[in-house]
């Protein structure tokens, strides 16, 4: 349909959608950066979705039974910000829209789950939103099976673009969702035929409908600018069995006279003149950021149309027993079961007595037996290495279309898809996911693992076969740089436990995280129990501790992790025989050790001893502990980053993070 | 067909295939580790391929016009080792077969291109072989367009399993191959319906044929144990237009009485009894590693059946002019054009005079203009960020089905597929690939980037938008840990040039690599020319150098890379005004600096100065330079890994790499 025709045929819809388009154009123009074309292309679909289908109440963005809405094509962030502002979201004010992409604004360049309550997941790295949404749909199915349809009955809606679909992670997501027959998952494909380099046909000729059908999806299609056709497609999508793709044929930058249907509408402001002409074509006679009162109030009615339904839900929830309400609230908020600490202590005590020689992956399986019994909200899995990762504890049954009460997922050979699905499960709420693969294949999952850290998602990565200790499979399977990688990644706890006791302690810490993912690097090979004396305290929580003290005058400190702690202890024996006093420090988690106060760190690593570290991995993360601390470090400093960046113009970010000539000069003077 | 029937119908074929199966069972049993099921399942297909279709001459495994054979399901390595031994490969002797997976053997757990000439690419991480093969097929098309069919006319054959096809990277490969209409690419799918966790249906219900067809592939199918059916399918595959999938229905562990068609045949020895029973079923009455002379000689005839064809090719090649022969040899061996050094120097001289303020990504585009003119073998590309990565220099045309002489590839939104395809291009020979994406999205390409390093493939990764300096796109797009990741990865040169001159120097070094990949981390934002005095030497080749000397007594050394060097220089000015003598060291490549002799390193970083490093990234890689060197480092040591591991039993590897109690004790005593 031509715009004239659309305006005439659906005047009310047209105004609602135009409001989105106008805000997207204005905000990108004001920011002088951003992506106007996608919101302009998908405004009609989003309007119909919000008006007629999405179950939500804008005043209660964390309502447990809301539909989840994921903008996988995260660069089109002005679509979601416009929708939220128009609907009356309390965080996304008009000022926020005007401050799009500016320092401190909640309206960051890409949607960030940690900035806005209504943003279900951070998106931007393409394909992640789609793969994360599969995890959300899984969590919904699992919760519905446990709590019933009266409490849990919602859908996950995703807007994905061609970029999302070309990324490999999308295939893992599509395959997993198809296999799991997730009827509550609906993907709206913004089929605009444009990528950054030009037409899609320059780089892809895939028949996407056929591809989705091949994995068991149902496919519908519509003209993505015709509200009636869109509504019909979404209505059918809700009734289909299994996951649904809706192929929405759209025009990027819809209506822009010279830039529509072109990559030039993708990632830059349209320019004042083009905006003026576009608004004229829309029949939108309003200044920048101006929304007429009637349009705004119609949108606000949409924003609260789910309020009654939510109230009814609250009423049903209120009829549950107090204990059930508390339990539901606990799992939705991600709190850990109170039973866990006692159960772990009991386990540690038993093991300190039994002193098994087991691989830490086996130790992890033993601990999981305890955890999964104490914490009914865990959902485990593996990327097709169940018998190697030892992630399936005895009483777990398999989660699939026939058994939604199962708590174990066969993710298939899909490390990236698994990691993203775990993010989605946590973000949905109600379940606590963990999953395994070989440590080396964190390479395949990096994109989603970084998002766990950025989004503050405390999933647990059970990464076995953590060094050359795995043996014959050779260098493609032997991690050497991966500990450095995990340790270099902000907001990630990297554990490399030395025995069954440290494994239990690492798991306990990981389970208690509320905003930090954990990587457990576990051995393939058997390791003796080194902590044979039971202590209720979690020593691993300090990151490093003295495992064996020097006999006589201390001349040496050996530091090690995981399978190399045993080696350090043996070296100590040899040195002590020559009367060289040697301390052994076990360092299962550098990040936690770095967080300890200076006094503790100095007690563990006092100056003036020879220090030697032992780890079957590259040295990079060790220099700090080898060379640092008093005396050695007093004359050195650093200016740089300590965590993730933020959304703002570059110059402001350099200021914000203190990377300036002034800061460097200050640092120098402070050291002189 | 049942085995009895097959034996009776095709007795000669059966013996040839049984030889593969017997060797696979015996070698895995002797090693007490490995994967027998896959070679047993695909022995019939491989026999027909080698006997009737694959163009090769086992005595000349590096013949330029050979067909490439890729075992993407690399865990089935005994398939390729058996084939090579049987055909008479000079490296794969019977002793090598007997030493499968042992320390020092060429027959490593997974096939390694750096151990065996006939192994085209290292495989093991699933999906990589398939994605790499797409690059090989691209290289063949490109070379054929330039050199003609008489010199270049071969195919790439791939054996891929269900694991390869479930990995996301496979979709990127399938999409790219389909779009590029690579008629020289044939994938043989080992459709055995088994993964490590069990039946494929436990984790995937994808109709693979339909999925490949959706991306423009032609699909044939055959009973993977019927040699006639296999031969028909391969014959048709060679005639089809565009890439071909052959769905070979097979049984894993074919013939093993209790383990066939089960995951228990996948990754463990069958056991002596099962092997004996299997051999009886095969009618294979021979001891371990015994191949009857008639079978061996039939296989050897297969191994050399391409010798005549190769001789004819040599004759045609000999008729080329000496200059053309030399040029073909140069590009196949990966030597760099002699024109390059002079061209880069000329460029540096011009820029030192012009002193442009340009982003280093723009500087890279300028340098590429010079490189692509001097080196006709380069093939560039980008994962859909051409206008951002600035990887397409002016005169490049696009490589696609219509223009095989094009030298620029629109890889689509496929970072992982691009990186693997670049590996394949280099491994094929004749082209030198580079490709771009945002530095942050090396996360998506990690699996293949690690293989570049392991396989000694000197591709160039043009990674722009290298820090928070990219601004508004926010933390999902801002690398902070990625420099640490690249620097932690063995055999990888990580460059972060500070201006146009260092960018040219980094490119020159990268182009001269024969066995090391380079990552160029380039700024989005403009940077001034800092090296305004022309010097013909490549200062970046030393890794770090004194960019600005202290005025007066030196008290401080500032170290920086990339966009932060300008900041360091400004800080120096401020400090010098307060009479604090300050040296600035630019450190564009830590790996190269680490390789310099101690004398040079100490001249650049003398002791007794305050040292401050500036880099908009995590500190981890810097501790060495901040805290190390004389005095500071004298009392510290490290025991661990310095490069990739190897294939051998774990205990031997610990010995081999010197991670033992003895080595630790020695290290300590050497420091006392």
Interface residues (C-beta under 8 A of the other chain):
Chain A: X31 X33 X34 X74 X75 X101 X108 X109 X110 X112 X122 X123 X124 X125 X126 X162 X163 X166 X167 X168 X169 X170 X171 X172 X175 X176 X178 X179 X195 X196 X197 X198 X201 X202 X203 X204 X205 X206 X207 X208 X210 X211 X213 X214 X215 X216 X382 X384 X385 X386 X387 X388 X398 X400 X410 X411 X412 X413 X414 X415 X416 X417 X440 X441 X443 X444 X446 X447 X450 X451 X454 X468 X469 X470 X471 X472 X473 X474 X475 X476 X477 X478 X480 X481 X484 X485 X487 X488 X489 X490 X524 X525 X555 X556 X558 X564 X567 X568 X570 X571 X573 X574 X575 X580 X582 X610 X611 X612 X613 X614 X615 X616 X617 X618 X619 X620 X621 X622 X623 X624 X626 X627 X628 X632 X633 X635 X636 X637 X638 X639 X640 X641 X642 X643 X644 X645 X646 X647 X648 X649 X650 X653 X654 X657 X659 X660 X661 X662 X664 X665 X667 X668 X669 X671 X672
Chain B: X31 X33 X34 X74 X75 X101 X108 X109 X110 X112 X122 X123 X124 X125 X126 X162 X163 X166 X167 X168 X169 X170 X171 X172 X175 X176 X178 X179 X195 X196 X197 X198 X201 X202 X203 X204 X205 X206 X207 X208 X210 X211 X213 X214 X215 X216 X382 X384 X385 X386 X387 X388 X398 X400 X410 X411 X412 X413 X414 X415 X416 X417 X440 X441 X443 X444 X446 X447 X450 X451 X454 X468 X469 X470 X471 X472 X473 X474 X475 X476 X477 X478 X480 X481 X484 X485 X487 X488 X489 X490 X524 X525 X555 X556 X558 X564 X567 X568 X570 X571 X573 X574 X575 X580 X582 X609 X610 X611 X612 X613 X614 X615 X616 X617 X618 X619 X620 X621 X622 X623 X624 X626 X627 X628 X632 X633 X635 X636 X637 X638 X639 X640 X641 X642 X643 X644 X645 X646 X647 X648 X649 X650 X653 X654 X657 X659 X660 X661 X662 X664 X665 X667 X668 X669 X671 X672
